[in-house]
Amino acid sequence: MAITNPTPSQPLANSRHVFYNIRQVVKSMTTIKISEKGQITLPATVRRRLRLEPRSRVSVEVRDDQIILRPVKPIRELKGIFHAYAGRRAVSWESERRHMEKAVAEEVESE
C-alpha cells in the first residue's frame, strides 16, 4: 500500500491506513543498550522473526549513520544450490585457460 502526502486542500482519504503503517514501523523499532564490552542483545522477538539461534552469525554493515545487521546462512543451508549445474560436462582447467586466452587474444586484435 503506497503512502501519499496529501495537498493542504486535499483531505487524507486513507488516514487510518497511514496511521496503521506508522504504528507498524514504530512497533518494529526497538531501542537496546550497548554493554560495557560493546555487546548488544537482540530482543527475542527479533531473533525469532529472523530465525536466529544461539551461535548464529550476522553480518554487520555501517551505512552513513546506520548499523545494518543481516543473518548469515550457515554453509549447510547452501547444500544443493548448484544442483541445476550438476548434469553439465566438467571442463578441465587447461581447456578453460585455452578458451580464455583465445578470447583475450581476439579482443586485443579487435582493438
N, C-alpha and C positions, 0 to 999 in steps of 0.2 A: 504494500500500500504506500503510495507516494504521499509525502507531506508537503503541502504547498503553502507558501506565505500569501495570505490574502491581502488585497489592497485595502487601504483605510476605508474606502466606501463599500467594500465587499465584505459581508459577514463570513465568518468561518463556518462553512456548511457542515463539515465533519469534525467539529471540535472535540467530540468525545473520543474519536479515533486518535487525534493528535495527543490528547491527554493520556490516552491508553499507551501510545508509543513512548511518550516521555516517561510514564511510570515504569514501563518495561526497561528502559535504559537505566533509570535511577535504581530500579530493583536489582539489575545485574551488576551494578557498581558496588564494590566493597573496598573499604579502607583497611589496610593492615599495617602493622608496625614492623620496623626493621630492628632486629635484636642487636645487642652489643657486639656480636660477632659478625654482623652484616647479613644475617639469615632472615628469611621470611617464611611464614607458614601459610600455605594456601588453604582457604576455607574448605571444609568438607564438601559443600555444595559444588564448588569449582572442581575439586578433584573427582567427584562422582560424574559430573557433566562431561569432563574430558577423559574419563576412564583412566585416571592416574592412580596407579598402585604405589605402595611403598617401593622405593628404589627406582621408580620411573625416571626417565631423563626428559628434560625440556631444553629447548634451545633458547638463548637469550639474545635479543636484538635491541639495540638502542637506536631509535629513530627520532631525531630532533630532541625533544624533551620527554619522550615516552620510552617506556620499557615494554617490550613485547615478548611474552613467553609463549612458546609453541611446543606441544608434545612431540617427542621424537619417537618414532615407531621402533620397537626392538627388531633386530635383524630377523628373528624367527617369523615375524609377521610379514616379511617380504618374500617368504617362501612361495615359489610358483609364479612370481611376476613375469618371468621370462618364458613361461610355458608356451606362448604363441610362437616363439622362435626355435623351440626345441626340434622341430621337424626339418629345419633347414640344414643344408650341407655345410659342414665345417670348412673353414678356409684356413690354410696354413699361413703363418706369419710371412714366409718368403713370398708366397703368392700375393698377399695383401701389400707387401712392400713394393713388389714389381708394379702392381697396379697403381699405387700412389706415385711412384717415380715417373711412370708414363704420364699420369695426369698432370703432374707438376711440369714435366718437360713440354707437354702440349700447351699448357698455359703460358710458359715462358716464351715459347715460339710465337704465340699469337700476339705478344706484346710488342 
